[in-house]
Amino acid sequence: MAKKEPSYFVPGYHLEFSNHLVDKLLDAIQRAEVYHEPQKCTNFGFHVASPSALKLSAEVKMFILQTERLILRDFQPGHFDAFFATTNDPEYQQFYAEEEMTRPFWQKIFTHILEGTTETPRTSYQLAICLSDGTLIGTCGVRTEDALNQQASFGCAIGRPFWGHGYATEACRALFEFAFTQLSIHRIYADTKAKNGRARALAEQLGMQLEGILRETQFFRGVWWDTAVYSILKNEWNTRKQDADKRR
Ligand SMILES: CC(C)(COP(=O)(O)OP(=O)(O)OC[C@H]1O[C@@H](n2cnc3c(N)ncnc32)[C@H](O)[C@@H]1OP(=O)(O)O)[C@@H](O)C(=O)NCCC(=O)NCCS
C-alpha cells in the first residue's frame, strides 16, 4: 500500500499520546500508511509519528516511545492477559521463585504498573514493548527509586518466542536515552541472578558495568542464588552515544 505521510525523526525526544491515538497510530503503521524510514533511525533516537499524530499529541495522556522496530507504550488494563502470557515459559521462569510465577503475583505487579502511569510526579515508566503491528512481547522499565540522588532501577523481560532478535537491547536503549535526557537520572542500576546469562549479556550490551556479585541473596527452587549488580552513569551513556555517532 502507498505510504501517505512522512514521519518525523525526533532525536532524544518523547511524545505522549492518548490511548485512542496510539491505537490509531498502530493501525496506520500496520496498514503501512505511516512512513518508516529506518535509515533515519539511530539506536538513541526515536522515530515518531505522522503529522496528524504530532498535532494530536496535545491530548497528552499516554506515554509512547518508538524505535526502529518497536513501540514502547504505557500498559492499559486490557493488556494483562497478553502480559501474563509472556511469562509462561520454563526458560523464562527458571530464575524466578515458583510463587513469583503465579497469576495473582503478576496481577499485583500489573496493578502497580498501571498505578504508576497516573502518578504525579511520575517516577515509574514500566512500559509495554510492542512490535509495530501492536503485538505485546514484553516489558522494560525505569523506576526513580531515589529522586534526590537521581538513582533509577531498571528491568526488562521479553516472551521466550521473541528472544534472540535484539528487541530487548533496542527497547532498553530508547528507555535509557529517555531516562538520561528527560528524567535527569544520574545512575541506572539493575540486579539479576548471577546465573541469568541472557540478562547479564543485555546489561553489558547496554554498556552497564558489573559492580559486584552479592553472594547467596535468595533461596528458592532448593538452592541459594547469587545476585549480579550492574549500573551505568549518565556520562558513560553520553560517551557511548558520541562514540556510536562517530562510527556512523
Ligand atoms: C533478559 C532477556 C530480556 C534477554 O533477551 P534477549 O533476546 O536475549 O536479548 P536481546 O534482545 O538483546 O537479544 C540479544 C540476542 O539477539 C541477537 N540479535 C539478533 N538481531 C539483533 C539486533 N538487531 N541487535 C542486537 N542483537 C540482535 C543477538 O546476537 C543476541 O543473540 P544470542 O542470544 O544468540 O547471543 C530475556 O532473556 C528474558 O526476558 N528473560 C526472562 C526474564 C528475565 O530473566 N529478565 C531479566 C530479569 S533481571
The ligand as an SDF file (V2000), in Angstrom:
LIG
                    3D

 48 50  0  0  0  0  0  0  0  0999 V2000
   16.8230  -10.9420   29.5750 C   0  0  0  0  0  0  0  0  0  0  0  0
   16.1120  -11.0420   28.2290 C   0  0  0  0  0  0  0  0  0  0  0  0
   15.1670   -9.8380   28.0630 C   0  0  0  0  0  0  0  0  0  0  0  0
   17.1730  -11.0140   27.1040 C   0  0  0  0  0  0  0  0  0  0  0  0
   16.5430  -11.2380   25.8520 O   0  0  0  0  0  0  0  0  0  0  0  0
   17.4200  -11.4430   24.5250 P   0  0  0  0  0  0  0  0  0  0  0  0
   16.5100  -11.6840   23.4130 O   0  0  0  0  0  0  0  0  0  0  0  0
   18.4910  -12.4160   24.8110 O   0  0  0  0  0  0  0  0  0  0  0  0
   18.1470  -10.0220   24.4140 O   0  0  0  0  0  0  0  0  0  0  0  0
   18.3280   -9.0970   23.1520 P   0  0  0  0  0  0  0  0  0  0  0  0
   17.0170   -8.6220   22.7140 O   0  0  0  0  0  0  0  0  0  0  0  0
   19.3210   -8.0550   23.4830 O   0  0  0  0  0  0  0  0  0  0  0  0
   18.9100  -10.0720   22.0400 O   0  0  0  0  0  0  0  0  0  0  0  0
   20.2580  -10.4600   22.0190 C   0  0  0  0  0  0  0  0  0  0  0  0
   20.3760  -11.5990   21.0240 C   0  0  0  0  0  0  0  0  0  0  0  0
   19.7200  -11.2170   19.8180 O   0  0  0  0  0  0  0  0  0  0  0  0
   20.6540  -11.3220   18.7290 C   0  0  0  0  0  0  0  0  0  0  0  0
   20.2750  -10.2840   17.7720 N   0  0  0  0  0  0  0  0  0  0  0  0
   19.6120  -10.5280   16.6230 C   0  0  0  0  0  0  0  0  0  0  0  0
   19.3650   -9.3800   15.9880 N   0  0  0  0  0  0  0  0  0  0  0  0
   19.8730   -8.3910   16.7450 C   0  0  0  0  0  0  0  0  0  0  0  0
   19.9230   -6.9890   16.6170 C   0  0  0  0  0  0  0  0  0  0  0  0
   19.3710   -6.3690   15.5580 N   0  0  0  0  0  0  0  0  0  0  0  0
   20.5050   -6.2520   17.6090 N   0  0  0  0  0  0  0  0  0  0  0  0
   21.0530   -6.8650   18.6830 C   0  0  0  0  0  0  0  0  0  0  0  0
   21.0240   -8.2130   18.8610 N   0  0  0  0  0  0  0  0  0  0  0  0
   20.4470   -8.9630   17.8900 C   0  0  0  0  0  0  0  0  0  0  0  0
   21.9960  -11.1670   19.3840 C   0  0  0  0  0  0  0  0  0  0  0  0
   23.0140  -11.7320   18.5930 O   0  0  0  0  0  0  0  0  0  0  0  0
   21.7770  -11.9740   20.6480 C   0  0  0  0  0  0  0  0  0  0  0  0
   21.7460  -13.3340   20.2820 O   0  0  0  0  0  0  0  0  0  0  0  0
   22.3010  -14.5160   21.2280 P   0  0  0  0  0  0  0  0  0  0  0  0
   21.3570  -14.5730   22.3700 O   0  0  0  0  0  0  0  0  0  0  0  0
   22.2130  -15.7230   20.3680 O   0  0  0  0  0  0  0  0  0  0  0  0
   23.6680  -14.0970   21.6260 O   0  0  0  0  0  0  0  0  0  0  0  0
   15.3140  -12.3770   28.0940 C   0  0  0  0  0  0  0  0  0  0  0  0
   16.2070  -13.4540   28.2270 O   0  0  0  0  0  0  0  0  0  0  0  0
   14.2110  -12.5230   29.1400 C   0  0  0  0  0  0  0  0  0  0  0  0
   13.2000  -11.8600   29.0450 O   0  0  0  0  0  0  0  0  0  0  0  0
   14.3710  -13.4430   30.1170 N   0  0  0  0  0  0  0  0  0  0  0  0
   13.3220  -13.7500   31.0870 C   0  0  0  0  0  0  0  0  0  0  0  0
   13.0690  -12.6390   32.0530 C   0  0  0  0  0  0  0  0  0  0  0  0
   14.3360  -12.2490   32.7630 C   0  0  0  0  0  0  0  0  0  0  0  0
   15.0520  -13.1010   33.2820 O   0  0  0  0  0  0  0  0  0  0  0  0
   14.5840  -10.9270   32.7660 N   0  0  0  0  0  0  0  0  0  0  0  0
   15.7100  -10.3600   33.4780 C   0  0  0  0  0  0  0  0  0  0  0  0
   15.3070  -10.1770   34.8870 C   0  0  0  0  0  0  0  0  0  0  0  0
   16.5800   -9.4000   35.7820 S   0  0  0  0  0  0  0  0  0  0  0  0
  1  2  1  0
  2  3  1  0
  2  4  1  0
  2 36  1  0
  4  5  1  0
  5  6  1  0
  6  7  2  0
  6  8  1  0
  6  9  1  0
  9 10  1  0
 10 11  2  0
 10 12  1  0
 10 13  1  0
 13 14  1  0
 14 15  1  0
 15 16  1  0
 15 30  1  0
 16 17  1  0
 17 18  1  0
 17 28  1  0
 18 19  1  0
 18 27  1  0
 19 20  2  0
 20 21  1  0
 21 22  1  0
 21 27  2  0
 22 23  1  0
 22 24  2  0
 24 25  1  0
 25 26  2  0
 26 27  1  0
 28 29  1  0
 28 30  1  0
 30 31  1  0
 31 32  1  0
 32 33  2  0
 32 34  1  0
 32 35  1  0
 36 37  1  0
 36 38  1  0
 38 39  2  0
 38 40  1  0
 40 41  1  0
 41 42  1  0
 42 43  1  0
 43 44  2  0
 43 45  1  0
 45 46  1  0
 46 47  1  0
 47 48  1  0
M  END
$$$$
